[in-house]
């Protein structure tokens, strides 16, 4: 069996440019603040109300 040699190791350091890093940090801070807001259920209507024209059509069917 051939064991071969150990591979070398190389460390690379990548820096994020400030023009994207700073807005990203602010965005994450806002996201963390928003996630602390408790769930607020919606109590409004689920669908739009009927228009007067639609109500008139319903009534004309009832009267027919």
C-alpha positions in Angstrom: 0.0 0.0 0.0 1.1 3.4 -0.8 0.4 5.9 2.1 1.3 9.0 0.1 2.4 12.2 1.7 0.4 14.5 3.9 -1.1 17.4 2.1 -0.2 20.8 3.1 -2.6 23.2 4.8 -3.3 26.7 3.7 -5.3 29.3 5.5 -7.1 32.0 3.6 -8.6 35.0 5.2 -11.5 36.7 3.4 -12.7 40.1 4.5 -16.2 41.3 3.6 -16.1 44.8 2.2 -17.5 47.5 4.5 -20.0 48.7 1.9 -21.9 45.3 2.3 -20.9 44.4 5.8 -22.3 47.5 7.6 -25.8 47.3 5.9 -25.9 43.5 6.5 -25.2 44.0 10.2 -27.9 46.7 10.4 -30.3 44.4 8.6 -29.6 41.5 11.0 -30.2 43.9 14.0 -33.6 44.9 12.6 -34.5 41.3 11.9 -33.6 40.4 15.5 -35.8 43.2 16.8 -38.7 42.2 14.6 -38.6 38.6 15.7 -39.2 39.7 19.2 -42.6 41.1 18.3 -45.3 38.6 19.4 -47.7 37.1 17.0 -50.7 39.3 16.3 -53.6 37.5 14.6 -55.6 39.3 12.0 -59.2 39.9 13.1 -60.4 41.6 9.9 -62.6 40.1 7.1 -61.3 37.2 5.2 -62.8 38.2 1.9 -64.0 41.5 0.4 -67.7 42.4 1.0 -70.2 42.1 -1.8 -70.7 45.2 -4.0 -74.1 46.9 -4.3 -74.4 45.5 -7.8 -73.8 41.9 -6.5 -76.3 42.4 -3.7 -78.9 43.7 -6.2 -78.3 40.6 -8.3 -78.8 38.3 -5.3 -82.0 40.1 -4.5 -83.3 39.9 -8.0 -82.7 36.1 -7.9 -84.6 35.9 -4.6 -87.5 37.9 -6.1 -87.7 35.8 -9.3 
